[in-house]
Amino acid sequence: MAHYDLEERTLRFAKEIRKFIKSVKLTTVNESDCRQLIRSSGSVGANYIEANESFSKKDFLFRAKISRKEVKESRFWLSCLENNIQPDLEPARTELHTEATEIMKILGAIIRNSEGGQV
């Protein structure tokens, strides 16, 4: 996958998270989780873009690892929302969690390949 394809995919992920959050009825239980999810989901793509604009391999790896960390965090917040949102939104939450997992695996492969097979 070309890096621009992943840039687009991470942007789409962040936009889908925002669309999802707009549908969530905020409560004292889930409001903080939703705010954290918005932050981490946007950071995935922003850091991946920074990685692609890096000046060195070391900087690329650093930014790519931050991007992977942020998508892992997004998965965590999506998991926290399980059972804390309207039941009709659960399929969308599950789909976003699956997408986060796929992006995490892609970033992991990019990092391993860039490090020569080590993580």
PyMOL commands that set and color helices and strands:
alter all, ss='L'
color gray80, all
select helices_A, chain A and resi 3-23+31-52+57-81+87-114
alter helices_A, ss='H'
color red, helices_A
deselect
rebuild
show_as cartoon
